[in-house]
Amino acid sequence: MDAVPSSSLLARYDGNLPRYTSYPTAIRFSEAVGSAEASCWLEEIPAGEALSLYVHVPFCDELCGFCGCNTSVVRSESARTSYGDLLEDELHRVTKLIPVPAQGRPPISHLQFGGGTPTTLPEAVFRKLFAQLHAAFDLLPHTEVSIELDPRHFEPQMAHLLAELGFNRASLGVQDIEPRVQQACGRIQSFEQTEACVVAVREAGIASVNIDLIYGLPYQTAESVQVTALRTASLRPDRIAVFGYAHVPWKAKRQQMMPEQALPDRDARIAQRAMIDATLREAGYVPVGLDHYALPHNSMAASVREGTLKRNFQGYTTDAARYLVGIGASAISSLPGGFTQNIVNVAAYREALEKNTGLPVARGVACSADDRVRGALIERLMCDLAVDLGVFGPDDYAAEKERLLQFAQDGLVVFDGERVSVTEAGRPFIRNIAAVFDRYLPKAGAGPKQHSQAI
């Protein structure tokens, strides 16, 4: 169980750091990588290798003040339908580039619809997209097909449509159930709405449910987040994600409406995190990496035990695919040559597809051999809370091990030869520990205008 670190320890490791959902991180992306590079990298995918596919829908029915995602309120059904046409267009361009195995279609091991709120798309758009997906790809029997939901705008009939299409996992945003916190964040959502959504998806046959919670929001206390964690656990979702609120108003303009004077300070944030951790463990959940929890029978808990947990732009995942193909405005791909990100603005994304024959890529970064090694090392640290430096090539990481000595003195890591293990006390500091191996961070500068708060 996470203990509350001392104020002196928090002060030593306070700062702003990447979340390490990729390496190199997104601040290294530039316009030096574009459509041509993305096309070449798609063609380099080995024929027949199982892929991960992400579809981004940047629309919501309401905006939440805390959200940093690329999304906007679009209520026009024609605009939503038109966006579906753009997704089909990009998907067609992408599938022409991915090598096809001698027999069959490229297999998909993981499919996720994220946003925004993907269920803002009309039923006809979903059906057309899935017809195209099945024509272009082989969705394997064990494929996890996941979607993000907003319980405030969810009807039982949508659950039946999703189950019919093949969705087998639903992720629900909850964040906090305290009315005062919800009011400050602009997200009014009763516990009954959340419960009804969970019941609806389960009755439709979607067995796997994830719920997202956030600590560090205005007016939250350790006592209030305990209530949220207890009531969330009472619904028995098989996974719970617990994120620290990332206050980045210079990037997410809507966060400028959040009452900054009511945000908990560093010590209060970590106390809230520790309270949620203790509450969920007591309720029978297994901690996963930095900020996820799973019931012991869940595949994510099994991946922790087996050392196969992965981390990508969607966070922790059981998806074993080496390559992730992102479709839609702002979607990010992880390809053989590096990372790419699509044009963020929907109007500009549309214009690129209408005026050009290539891919709507805005920026990216090519990965060197050293990037790949360090990326794998950081991923194992973030997932396993341990890494054997001896298996990561010729670099002896002498400078990094020297920097880790302070972490060891503080009881956050232990050394066993070349193996570095994060202690339970070090779990909240895993981003700080991973940052030791980030060779770009000192040059880029870890400042508040680039990353979110580390703890």
C-alpha positions in Angstrom: 0.0 0.0 0.0 1.2 3.5 -0.9 2.3 5.5 2.2 2.1 9.3 2.1 5.6 10.5 1.3 7.2 13.2 3.4 7.0 16.8 2.4 10.8 16.9 1.9 10.6 13.9 -0.4 7.8 15.5 -2.4 9.8 18.7 -2.7 12.9 16.9 -3.9 11.0 15.3 -6.8 8.4 17.9 -7.5 8.2 19.2 -11.0 6.7 18.6 -14.4 7.5 15.5 -16.4 6.2 13.4 -19.4 3.7 10.6 -18.8 5.8 8.3 -21.0 3.1 6.9 -23.1 5.7 7.0 -25.8 9.4 7.6 -26.2 10.5 9.9 -27.6 7.6 11.9 -26.1 5.2 14.0 -28.0 7.2 17.3 -27.4 9.8 15.8 -29.8 7.3 15.6 -32.6 7.9 18.1 -35.5 6.8 18.8 -39.0 10.0 17.1 -40.3 7.9 14.0 -40.3 4.8 14.1 -42.5 2.6 12.2 -44.9 5.5 10.7 -47.0 7.3 9.3 -43.9 4.0 7.9 -42.5 3.2 6.2 -45.8 6.7 4.6 -46.0 6.4 3.4 -42.4 3.0 1.8 -43.0 4.5 -0.1 -45.9 7.2 -1.4 -43.7 4.8 -3.2 -41.4 5.5 -7.0 -41.7 2.7 -8.7 -43.7 0.4 -10.7 -41.4 1.6 -9.1 -38.2 -1.3 -8.3 -35.8 -1.9 -4.6 -35.4 -3.6 -2.3 -32.9 -6.1 0.2 -34.4 -7.3 3.4 -32.7 -10.2 5.6 -34.1 -10.5 9.1 -32.6 -13.8 10.9 -32.5 -13.3 14.5 -31.3 -16.9 15.3 -30.4 -18.7 15.6 -27.1 -22.2 16.6 -26.0 -20.7 18.7 -23.2 -17.2 19.9 -22.4 -15.6 19.1 -19.0 -13.4 21.8 -17.5 -10.6 19.5 -16.5 -10.3 17.8 -20.0 -7.1 18.1 -22.0 -8.3 16.0 -24.9 -8.7 17.2 -28.5 -12.5 17.5 -28.6 -15.3 20.0 -29.0 -19.1 20.1 -28.7 -20.7 19.2 -32.1 -24.5 18.5 -31.9 -25.2 18.6 -35.6 -25.9 15.0 -36.9 -24.9 16.0 -40.4 -21.5 17.2 -39.1 -21.0 13.9 -37.2 -22.0 11.9 -40.3 -19.6 14.0 -42.4 -16.8 13.2 -40.0 -17.6 9.5 -40.4 -17.0 9.9 -44.1 -13.6 11.4 -43.4 -12.7 8.4 -41.2 -13.7 6.0 -44.0 -11.6 8.0 -46.4 -8.5 7.9 -44.2 -9.0 4.3 -43.4 -9.1 3.5 -47.1 -5.9 5.3 -47.7 -4.2 3.6 -44.8 -5.3 0.1 -45.7 -3.9 0.5 -49.2 -0.5 0.9 -47.7 -0.4 -1.8 -45.1 1.0 -5.0 -46.6 -1.5 -7.8 -47.0 -0.6 -11.4 -46.0 -0.6 -14.1 -48.7 -3.8 -15.4 -47.4 -6.5 -13.2 -45.8 -6.3 -9.7 -44.4 -4.1 -7.9 -42.0 -5.1 -9.1 -38.5 -6.2 -6.7 -35.7 -5.6 -7.7 -32.1 -6.9 -4.5 -30.5 -9.5 -1.9 -31.7 -10.3 1.2 -29.7 -12.7 4.0 -30.3 -11.7 7.0 -28.2 -12.4 10.7 -28.0 -14.2 12.8 -27.1 -17.3 10.6 -26.9 -17.4 8.1 -29.8 -21.0 7.3 -29.3 -21.9 10.8 -30.6 -21.5 9.2 -34.1 -24.8 8.1 -35.6 -25.7 4.4 -35.8 -25.4 4.4 -39.6 -21.8 5.7 -39.3 -20.9 3.0 -36.9 -22.4 0.3 -39.2 -20.5 1.6 -42.3 -17.3 1.9 -40.4 -17.5 -1.7 -39.1 -18.4 -3.0 -42.6 -15.2 -1.3 -43.9 -13.2 -2.6 -41.0 -14.3 -6.2 -41.5 -13.6 -5.9 -45.3 -10.1 -4.5 -44.7 -9.0 -6.4 -41.6 -9.3 -9.7 -39.8 -10.6 -9.0 -36.3 -9.2 -12.0 -34.4 -11.5 -14.0 -32.1 -9.6 -12.6 -29.0 -9.6 -9.0 -30.3 -10.4 -6.5 -27.6 -12.9 -4.0 -29.1 -13.2 -1.1 -26.7 -15.0 2.2 -26.6 -15.2 5.3 -24.3 -18.6 6.2 -23.0 -20.2 9.2 -21.2 -22.9 8.0 -18.8 -24.7 11.3 -18.9 -25.6 10.8 -22.6 -26.0 7.1 -22.9 -29.2 5.1 -23.7 -29.6 1.3 -23.3 -30.3 0.9 -27.0 -26.8 2.1 -27.7 -25.4 -0.7 -25.5 -27.2 -3.2 -27.7 -25.8 -1.7 -30.9 -22.3 -1.8 -29.5 -22.6 -5.4 -28.5 -24.0 -6.3 -31.9 -21.0 -4.6 -33.6 -18.6 -6.6 -31.4 -17.5 -4.3 -28.6 -16.5 -6.3 -25.6 -15.1 -3.5 -23.3 -16.5 -0.2 -22.3 -14.6 2.7 -20.5 -16.7 5.1 -18.5 -15.7 8.6 -17.3 -16.7 9.3 -13.7 -13.8 11.3 -12.2 -15.6 12.2 -8.9 -19.0 11.9 -7.4 -18.9 14.8 -5.0 -21.4 17.5 -6.2 -19.2 20.5 -5.3 -16.3 19.0 -7.3 -18.5 18.2 -10.2 -19.9 21.8 -10.2 -16.4 23.2 -10.3 -15.4 20.9 -13.2 -18.6 21.5 -15.2 -19.4 17.7 -15.2 -22.7 17.0 -13.4 -23.1 13.2 -13.3 -25.0 11.4 -10.6 -23.9 8.0 -9.3 -27.2 6.6 -10.5 -26.4 7.6 -14.1 -23.0 5.8 -13.8 -24.7 2.7 -12.3 -27.4 2.6 -15.0 -24.7 2.8 -17.7 -22.7 -0.1 -16.2 -25.9 -2.2 -15.9 -26.9 -1.4 -19.5 -23.6 -2.4 -21.1 -23.4 -5.6 -19.0 -27.0 -6.6 -19.8 -26.2 -6.1 -23.4 -23.3 -8.6 -23.1 -20.3 -6.2 -22.8 -18.7 -7.9 -19.9 -15.5 -5.8 -19.4 -16.0 -2.4 -17.8 -13.3 0.3 -16.9 -14.1 3.4 -14.9 -11.8 6.5 -14.9 -11.3 8.5 -11.7 -9.3 11.7 -11.2 -7.6 13.1 -8.1 -6.2 16.7 -7.7 -9.5 18.4 -8.8 -10.9 21.5 -7.2 -12.4 21.0 -3.7 -11.3 17.4 -3.5 -10.1 16.0 -0.2 -8.7 12.7 0.9 -12.1 12.0 2.6 -14.1 12.9 -0.5 -12.0 10.8 -2.9 -12.4 7.8 -0.5 -16.1 8.0 -0.9 -15.8 8.1 -4.7 -13.4 5.2 -4.7 -15.7 3.1 -2.4 -18.8 3.7 -4.5 -17.0 3.1 -7.7 -15.6 -0.2 -6.4 -19.1 -1.2 -5.4 -20.0 -1.4 -9.1 -17.2 -4.0 -9.5 -15.7 -2.7 -12.7 -12.9 -5.0 -13.7 -10.5 -2.1 -14.2 -10.2 1.3 -12.7 -7.9 4.1 -13.9 -6.9 6.7 -11.4 -5.3 9.8 -13.0 -3.8 12.8 -11.4 -5.4 16.0 -12.8 -3.0 17.6 -15.3 -3.6 21.4 -15.0 -2.3 22.7 -18.3 -4.4 25.8 -19.1 -1.7 27.1 -21.5 -2.5 24.0 -23.7 -6.2 23.2 -22.8 -7.9 26.6 -22.8 -11.1 25.3 -21.2 -9.1 24.6 -18.0 -8.8 28.4 -17.6 -12.3 28.2 -16.2 -11.3 25.9 -13.4 -11.1 27.6 -10.0 -7.3 27.5 -9.5 -7.5 28.7 -5.9 -9.5 25.5 -5.0 -6.9 23.1 -6.5 -5.3 20.9 -3.8 -1.6 21.5 -3.3 1.1 19.0 -3.8 0.9 17.3 -0.4 -2.9 17.2 -0.6 -2.7 15.6 -4.1 -0.4 12.8 -2.9 -2.6 12.2 0.2 -5.6 11.8 -2.1 -3.7 9.4 -4.3 -2.6 7.3 -1.3 -6.2 7.2 0.0 -7.6 6.0 -3.3 -4.8 3.4 -3.5 -5.6 2.0 0.0 -9.3 2.0 -0.6 -9.1 0.1 -3.9 -6.6 -2.4 -2.5 -8.9 -3.0 0.4 -11.7 -3.6 -2.0 -9.8 -6.3 -3.7 -8.1 -4.5 -6.6 -4.5 -5.2 -7.7 -2.4 -2.1 -8.5 -1.2 -1.9 -12.1 1.8 0.3 -12.9 1.4 3.9 -11.9 -2.3 4.6 -12.0 -4.4 1.5 -12.9 -6.2 -1.1 -10.8 -7.7 -4.4 -11.8 -9.6 -7.3 -10.3 -7.3 -10.3 -9.8 -9.1 -12.4 -12.5 -8.8 -9.6 -15.1 -6.4 -9.9 -18.1 -4.6 -6.7 -17.0 -3.8 -8.2 -13.6 -2.7 -11.4 -15.3 -0.4 -9.3 -17.6 1.2 -7.8 -14.5 1.9 -11.3 -13.1 3.3 -12.5 -16.4 5.4 -9.4 -17.2 3.5 -8.7 -20.5 1.8 -5.4 -19.6 2.2 -2.7 -22.2 1.9 1.1 -22.4 0.9 3.3 -25.3 -0.9 6.5 -26.0 -4.1 5.0 -24.4 -2.2 4.3 -21.2 -1.7 0.8 -19.8 -2.9 -2.0 -22.0 -2.8 -5.8 -22.5 -2.4 -5.2 -26.2 0.7 -7.0 -27.4 0.8 -5.4 -30.9 4.1 -3.8 -31.8 2.4 -1.2 -34.1 -0.5 1.1 -33.5 -2.4 2.8 -36.4 -4.3 5.9 -35.5 -7.3 7.1 -37.6 -9.0 10.5 -37.2 -8.1 14.0 -36.3 -5.2 14.2 -33.8 -4.8 10.4 -33.8 -1.3 9.2 -33.1 0.4 6.1 -34.7 3.3 4.1 -33.6 5.0 2.6 -36.7 8.2 0.8 -37.7 10.0 4.1 -38.4 8.7 6.2 -35.6 5.6 8.1 -34.4 3.1 10.2 -36.4 0.2 12.5 -35.4 -2.6 13.5 -37.6 -3.8 17.1 -38.0 -5.6 18.1 -34.8 -8.2 20.6 -36.1 -11.1 18.8 -37.7 -11.6 21.5 -40.4 -7.9 21.3 -41.3 -8.0 17.5 -41.2 -11.0 17.6 -43.6 -9.2 20.0 -45.9 -6.1 17.8 -46.1 -8.2 14.8 -47.1 -10.2 16.7 -49.7 -7.2 18.5 -51.3 -4.5 15.8 -51.1 -4.1 12.2 -51.9 -1.7 11.4 -49.0 -2.3 10.9 -45.3 -3.5 13.8 -43.1 -0.3 13.7 -40.9 0.8 17.0 -39.2 4.0 15.9 -37.4 5.9 13.1 -35.9 9.4 11.9 -35.0 11.7 9.2 -36.4 13.1 6.8 -33.9 16.8 5.9 -33.7 18.1 2.6 -32.5 18.9 4.2 -29.1 15.3 5.6 -28.9 14.0 2.1 -29.4 16.2 0.7 -26.6 15.4 3.5 -24.2 11.7 3.4 -25.1 11.6 -0.3 -24.3 13.5 0.2 -21.0 11.2 3.0 -19.9 8.1 0.9 -20.8 9.3 -1.9 -18.6 10.0 0.4 -15.7 6.5 2.0 -16.1 4.8 -1.4 -16.4 6.8 -3.8 -14.2 8.3 -1.3 -11.8 11.6 -3.0 -12.5 14.1 -3.4 -15.3 17.3 -5.4 -15.9 19.7 -2.9 -17.5 21.9 -5.8 -18.6 19.5 -6.9 -21.3 19.3 -3.5 -23.0 22.3 -3.4 -25.2 25.9 -2.2 -24.9 25.2 1.0 -23.0 26.2 0.5 -19.4 24.0 3.4 -18.2 26.6 4.6 -15.8 25.4 8.1 -15.7 21.8 7.0 -15.1 22.8 4.6 -12.3 24.6 7.5 -10.7 21.5 9.6 -10.8 19.5 6.7 -9.4 21.6 6.7 -6.2 19.6 9.5 -4.7 16.4 7.5 -5.4 18.0 4.5 -3.7 19.0 6.6 -0.6 15.4 7.8 -0.4 14.1 4.2 -0.5 12.4 4.6 -3.8 14.5 2.0 -5.8 16.7 -0.9 -4.9 19.6 -2.3 -6.9 20.4 -6.0 -7.4 23.3 -6.1 -9.8 22.0 -4.7 -13.0 18.4 -4.9 -11.9 16.6 -1.8 -10.7 13.4 -2.3 -8.9 10.9 0.4 -7.7 9.7 -0.1 -4.2 6.1 0.5 -3.1 7.3 3.8 -1.6 8.6 4.6 -5.1 5.5 3.8 -7.1 4.1 7.4 -7.0 7.6 8.6 -8.3 7.8 6.2 -11.2 7.7 9.0 -13.8 10.7 10.6 -12.0 12.5 7.3 -12.1 11.8 6.7 -15.8 12.9 10.3 -16.6 16.4 9.3 -15.6 16.7 7.4 -18.8 15.2 10.1 -21.0 18.2 11.5 -22.9 16.1 14.4 -24.4 14.8 15.7 -21.2 17.8 17.8 -20.1 18.0 19.4 -23.5 14.2 20.0 -23.9 13.9 21.2 -20.3 11.2 19.8 -18.0 9.2 23.0 -17.5 5.5 23.7 -16.6 4.8 24.7 -20.2 5.7 21.3 -21.6 4.5 18.6 -19.2 2.0 18.0 -16.4 2.8 17.8 -12.7 4.9 14.7 -12.0 3.2 13.7 -8.8 
